[in-house]
Structures are given as C-alpha cells and as structure tokens.
C-alpha cells in the first residue's frame, strides 16, 4: 500500500466528493486527509484516519473510498471504527453514514465484548441502550459480563446485570 498527502487533482471524482463532504462537516480533520492506493496501477483514493482521543490505535475512526475493484462496493464511501466497518449502501444515505460517524464521536455507538471470549472473536457494534446491553448480558452465549469500548473512552468499562440495576450507562 502506498500513502501520500491528499491531492484532489490525483483522486477520482467520487473520492474528491467524499473528501469535500467530510472536510465541510469536520473541518478540524482536514489536515488528516491523505490518499492511498493498494497497487501502483490502481487509482488514488481518499483516506481519512482520525485518531481516538484515548490514543488507542485500534479505536481510530477511518473514512475511505473503497479500493477493491473486485467488490460490489467499489467507489463507495466507507467508515470504520474498531472491528466494525460499513459502506454507504449499508447505511442508506450519506447523511446516515455521517450520523453514524457523529454517534461514534459522541461515544453513543460502541463496541461490546463478552469477557469470557477473545475480543477478536465475539464482539458487537451497537448503540448504548440498556435494553440492548441487557439483551447481550442475558444471551445464552454470554458470560454475563460485557466490556464496552468507545471511541473517546467516556463509556469504557465492564458491566454486568447488577450494574444495570444501578441505572443507565451515561
């Protein structure tokens, strides 16, 4: 993979448009914009990697234009946080994709890990509602203890059913 400073004249129209939308919505991230290509004969595509305030590289928020010509989602805006990634077609609209990014930034969309399992094998990405957490905690495959990991770290912790009796995770 090759990465360079972003140059709008070297990326395709779809990448340029996605970069413009992101920089308009998040001007503070404009300096983080780069371009990448996986092979020398592939076109350059925009890439925006936003570090987590926690400093944990695994929590970076990444926006990119899908760069796999053999995929159905070629030239499709994409987003990634932790173990989750989504393409525009899954989100439904650009506004929904950006709303997802806002929810991740606000620590409202988080990763859940069951503590009895290797986190790379059993994780769920979802919103931070008690009923959802309750569903995970009472699932037959659950250990009854869940680790929550958020982009900004404000919702990080380990939770069980007793924690839900105290009140919602805020």
C-alpha positions in Angstrom: 0.0 0.0 0.0 1.2 3.5 -0.8 0.0 6.6 1.0 0.6 10.3 0.2 -0.6 13.7 1.2 -4.0 14.3 -0.3 -4.1 16.0 -3.7 -7.6 16.5 -5.1 -6.2 16.5 -8.7 -5.0 12.9 -8.3 -8.1 11.2 -6.9 -11.3 10.3 -8.8 -14.5 12.3 -8.7 -16.1 10.0 -6.1 -13.1 10.3 -3.7 -12.9 14.1 -4.2 -16.6 14.5 -3.5 -16.4 12.3 -0.3 -13.4 14.2 0.9 -15.1 17.5 0.3 -18.2 16.4 2.2 -16.1 15.2 5.1 -13.9 18.4 5.3 -17.0 20.5 5.2 -18.6 18.6 8.1 -15.4 18.1 10.1 -13.0 21.0 9.1 -10.8 20.2 12.1 -9.9 16.9 10.4 -8.9 18.4 7.0 -5.2 18.2 7.8 -5.5 14.4 8.4 -6.8 13.7 4.9 -4.5 11.5 2.8 -4.8 9.4 -0.3 -3.9 5.7 -0.7 -3.6 3.0 -3.3 -3.0 -0.7 -2.8 -1.2 -1.3 -6.1 0.9 1.1 -8.3 -1.6 0.6 -11.2 -4.7 1.5 -9.1 -6.2 4.9 -8.9 -5.5 7.1 -5.8 -8.4 7.2 -3.3 -9.1 9.5 -0.4 -8.4 8.2 3.2 -9.0 10.0 6.5 -7.8 8.4 9.7 -8.9 10.2 12.8 -7.1 9.1 16.0 -9.1 8.3 19.1 -8.7 10.8 21.9 -7.7 7.8 24.0 -4.5 7.3 22.0 -5.5 3.7 21.3 -4.8 3.0 17.6 -7.4 0.2 17.5 -10.1 2.9 18.1 -9.3 5.2 15.2 -12.2 6.4 13.1 -11.4 5.9 9.4 -13.2 7.1 6.3 -12.2 5.9 2.9 -13.3 5.3 -0.6 -13.5 1.5 -1.0 -10.5 0.5 -3.1 -11.2 -3.1 -4.1 -12.1 -3.3 -7.8 -13.5 -6.8 -7.4 -16.0 -5.8 -4.8 -19.6 -4.7 -5.4 -18.9 -1.6 -3.3 -16.1 -0.2 -5.5 -16.1 3.6 -5.4 -18.4 3.6 -2.3 -17.8 5.8 0.7 -16.9 3.7 3.8 -16.3 4.1 7.5 -14.6 2.0 10.1 -14.3 2.0 13.9 -12.7 -0.8 15.8 -13.8 -4.1 14.4 -16.8 -2.5 12.6 -16.9 -1.1 9.1 -19.8 -0.1 6.8 -20.3 1.1 3.3 -22.7 3.8 2.1 -25.0 1.1 0.7 -25.5 -0.4 4.1 -26.1 3.0 5.8 -28.6 4.1 3.2 -27.5 7.6 2.6 -24.5 9.9 3.0 -26.4 11.7 5.9 -26.9 8.4 7.7 -23.2 7.5 7.2 -22.2 10.9 8.7 -24.8 10.5 11.5 -23.1 7.2 12.3 -19.7 9.0 12.5 -21.2 11.6 14.8 -22.7 8.9 17.1 -19.2 7.2 17.2 -17.6 10.5 18.0 -20.1 11.2 20.8 -19.5 7.7 22.3 -23.1 6.7 21.6 -22.1 3.8 19.3 -19.7 1.5 20.9 -18.2 -2.0 20.8 -19.3 -4.6 23.2 -17.0 -7.6 24.1 -18.0 -10.6 26.2 -15.3 -11.0 28.8 -15.2 -14.8 28.6 -14.3 -14.7 25.0 -11.4 -13.5 22.9 -12.4 -10.0 21.9 -11.4 -10.6 18.3 -14.0 -13.4 18.1 -17.1 -12.2 20.0 -17.9 -8.5 19.7 -20.9 -6.5 18.7 -21.1 -2.9 17.5 -24.2 -1.1 18.7 -25.8 1.8 20.5 -25.5 2.3 24.2 -29.0 1.5 25.4 -29.7 -0.5 28.5 -32.1 -2.8 26.7 -29.5 -3.7 24.1 -26.9 -4.3 26.8 -29.4 -6.3 28.7 -30.0 -8.5 25.6 -26.3 -9.1 25.3 -25.8 -9.9 29.0 -28.7 -12.4 29.1 -27.8 -14.1 25.8 -27.2 -17.8 26.3 -23.7 -17.5 24.9 -22.8 -14.6 27.2 -20.7 -14.8 30.3 -22.8 -12.2 32.0 -20.0 -9.6 31.9 -19.5 -7.3 29.0 -16.7 -4.8 28.2 -17.7 -1.6 26.5 -15.2 0.3 24.4 -16.0 3.7 23.0 -14.1 6.0 20.6 -13.5 8.7 23.1 -13.2 6.4 26.1 -16.0 8.0 28.1 -18.2 4.9 28.1 -15.4 2.4 28.6 -16.0 -0.2 31.4 -17.0 -3.6 32.3 -20.7 -4.2 33.1 -22.9 -6.9 34.4 -26.6 -7.2 35.3 -26.0 -5.7 38.7 -24.6 -2.5 37.0 -27.9 -2.1 35.1 -29.9 -2.1 38.3 -27.9 1.0 39.4 -29.0 2.9 36.3 -28.2 3.5 32.7 -24.6 3.8 31.5 -24.2 7.5 30.9 
